[in-house]
Amino acid sequence: MKICRSIALACALLMPVVALGCPTVQTDHAIQDQLYSELKAAPNEMIGRGIEAQIWETWISAPDENAQALMDQGRERIRVADYARAEELFSDLIEYCPHYAEGWNQRAYVRFLRQDYGDALEDVSIALEYEPRHFGALAGRATTLLSMGRVEVGYVALREALKINPWLRERHLVPLDQDI
């Protein structure tokens, strides 16, 4: 009986910590909509890339300091090609902030780099549930499918990404004889 009370007390003490978890991802939809409109209308690649960078900044800005630390550490592990540790960090980020699209997208990227294509595609799908206009995730889906030899469906995914961001680096993967 004493053990049950101890377990109950421990659970009660931990409940507030779990409840506090990752805050809700705050998105200023008016600013996002404006950036996406400007991206589509960009008159040249240089301006388009600048707008693209602004959108990426919104994506990699995590909901709180803990999430940001995991994001930054994971991205650093990618930079030094420590993909196993990067995947662990992004998995921790996803566990902490399951509604944060960029956590899923970054883990998908690491899984792509590790040639774990099936799991990469699953993560991309979840990222897109939370951020349907995530052209990076869409381009990631396309490059993953192309790497798997699924060329036609890869081109379809790439065209979907290019509708959102016509300045993607991956746009050159679509053969010249095919419409974008």
C-alpha positions as CSV (number, residue, x, y, z in Angstrom):
1,M,0.0,0.0,0.0
2,K,2.8,2.4,0.9
3,I,4.5,1.7,-2.5
4,C,1.2,2.5,-4.3
5,R,1.0,5.8,-2.5
6,S,4.6,6.6,-3.4
7,I,3.9,5.8,-7.1
8,A,0.8,7.9,-7.0
9,L,2.6,10.8,-5.4
10,A,5.5,10.5,-7.9
11,C,2.9,10.6,-10.8
12,A,1.1,13.5,-9.3
13,L,4.4,15.5,-9.1
14,L,5.4,14.6,-12.6
15,M,2.0,15.6,-14.2
16,P,2.6,19.3,-14.3
17,V,6.0,18.7,-16.0
18,V,4.3,16.6,-18.7
19,A,1.5,19.1,-19.0
20,L,3.9,22.0,-19.5
21,G,5.7,20.3,-22.4
22,C,6.2,22.0,-25.7
23,P,4.1,25.1,-26.2
24,T,1.9,25.4,-29.2
25,V,3.6,26.4,-32.4
26,Q,2.7,30.0,-33.0
27,T,2.4,31.0,-36.6
28,D,1.5,34.5,-37.9
29,H,-0.6,33.3,-40.8
30,A,-0.8,36.8,-42.3
31,I,2.9,37.1,-42.5
32,Q,3.3,33.6,-43.8
33,D,0.7,34.2,-46.5
34,Q,2.4,37.4,-47.5
35,L,5.8,35.6,-47.8
36,Y,4.4,32.8,-49.9
37,S,2.7,35.3,-52.2
38,E,5.9,37.2,-52.6
39,L,7.8,34.0,-53.2
40,K,5.5,33.0,-56.1
41,A,5.7,36.5,-57.6
42,A,9.5,37.0,-57.2
43,P,10.8,38.4,-60.4
44,N,14.1,36.6,-60.3
45,E,16.0,33.8,-58.4
46,M,18.0,36.2,-56.2
47,I,14.9,37.8,-54.8
48,G,13.1,34.4,-54.6
49,R,16.0,32.9,-52.6
50,G,15.9,35.8,-50.2
51,I,12.2,35.2,-49.5
52,E,12.8,31.5,-49.3
53,A,15.4,32.1,-46.6
54,Q,12.8,34.2,-44.6
55,I,10.4,31.3,-44.7
56,W,13.0,28.8,-43.6
57,E,13.8,31.1,-40.7
58,T,10.2,30.8,-39.5
59,W,10.3,27.1,-39.8
60,I,13.6,26.6,-37.9
61,S,12.5,28.9,-35.1
62,A,11.3,26.4,-32.6
63,P,8.5,26.9,-30.1
64,D,10.7,27.3,-27.0
65,E,14.3,27.3,-25.8
66,N,14.4,23.5,-25.2
67,A,13.1,22.8,-28.7
68,Q,15.4,25.3,-30.2
69,A,18.4,23.7,-28.5
70,L,17.5,20.3,-29.9
71,M,16.9,21.8,-33.4
72,D,20.3,23.6,-33.3
73,Q,22.2,20.6,-32.0
74,G,20.6,18.3,-34.6
75,R,21.4,20.7,-37.4
76,E,25.0,20.9,-36.2
77,R,25.2,17.1,-36.1
78,I,24.0,17.1,-39.8
79,R,26.7,19.7,-40.6
80,V,29.4,17.4,-39.3
81,A,27.8,14.3,-40.9
82,D,27.0,12.7,-37.5
83,Y,23.7,11.4,-38.8
84,A,23.0,8.9,-36.1
85,R,23.2,11.5,-33.4
86,A,21.2,14.0,-35.5
87,E,18.4,11.5,-35.8
88,E,18.4,10.9,-32.1
89,L,18.2,14.6,-31.4
90,F,15.4,15.1,-33.9
91,S,13.5,12.1,-32.4
92,D,13.8,13.8,-29.0
93,L,12.5,17.0,-30.5
94,I,9.6,15.2,-32.1
95,E,8.8,13.5,-28.8
96,Y,8.9,16.9,-27.0
97,C,7.1,18.9,-29.7
98,P,5.1,16.4,-31.8
99,H,3.2,19.2,-33.6
100,Y,6.3,21.0,-34.8
101,A,6.6,20.4,-38.5
102,E,10.2,21.2,-38.8
103,G,11.2,18.6,-36.3
104,W,9.7,16.0,-38.6
105,N,11.2,17.5,-41.7
106,Q,14.7,17.6,-40.2
107,R,14.5,14.0,-39.1
108,A,13.2,13.1,-42.6
109,Y,16.2,14.8,-44.1
110,V,18.6,12.9,-41.8
111,R,16.8,9.6,-42.7
112,F,17.2,10.5,-46.4
113,L,20.9,11.1,-45.8
114,R,21.1,7.7,-44.1
115,Q,19.2,6.2,-47.1
116,D,16.3,5.2,-44.8
117,Y,13.9,6.2,-47.5
118,G,10.7,4.6,-46.2
119,D,11.0,6.3,-42.8
120,A,12.0,9.5,-44.5
121,L,8.8,9.5,-46.5
122,E,6.7,8.8,-43.4
123,D,8.3,11.8,-41.6
124,V,7.7,14.0,-44.6
125,S,4.1,13.1,-44.6
126,I,3.7,14.1,-41.0
127,A,5.6,17.3,-41.5
128,L,3.2,18.1,-44.4
129,E,0.2,17.5,-42.1
130,Y,1.3,20.3,-39.9
131,E,2.7,22.6,-42.6
132,P,1.1,21.7,-46.0
133,R,3.0,24.5,-47.8
134,H,6.4,23.2,-46.6
135,F,8.2,23.3,-50.0
136,G,11.3,21.8,-48.4
137,A,9.4,18.8,-47.2
138,L,7.8,18.5,-50.6
139,A,11.2,18.7,-52.4
140,G,12.5,16.2,-49.9
141,R,9.6,13.8,-50.8
142,A,10.5,14.3,-54.5
143,T,14.3,13.7,-54.1
144,T,13.6,10.7,-51.9
145,L,11.2,9.2,-54.4
146,L,13.7,9.9,-57.2
147,S,16.5,8.2,-55.2
148,M,14.2,5.2,-54.8
149,G,13.8,5.0,-58.6
150,R,10.2,6.1,-58.4
151,V,10.8,8.7,-61.1
152,E,7.4,9.7,-62.3
153,V,5.9,10.0,-58.9
154,G,9.0,11.9,-57.8
155,Y,8.4,14.4,-60.7
156,V,4.8,14.8,-59.5
157,A,6.0,15.6,-56.0
158,L,8.6,18.1,-57.3
159,R,6.0,19.8,-59.5
160,E,3.8,20.2,-56.3
161,A,6.7,21.8,-54.5
162,L,7.5,24.1,-57.5
163,K,3.9,25.4,-57.4
164,I,4.7,26.8,-54.0
165,N,8.3,27.8,-54.6
166,P,9.3,28.2,-58.2
167,W,12.9,28.9,-57.2
168,L,13.7,25.6,-55.6
169,R,17.2,24.4,-56.3
170,E,15.7,21.0,-57.1
171,R,13.7,22.5,-60.0
172,H,16.5,21.4,-62.4
173,L,15.7,17.8,-61.6
174,V,12.6,18.0,-63.8
175,P,13.6,17.2,-67.4
176,L,13.4,20.1,-69.8
177,D,10.8,18.3,-72.0
178,Q,8.4,18.1,-69.1
179,D,6.1,21.0,-68.0
180,I,6.5,22.3,-64.5
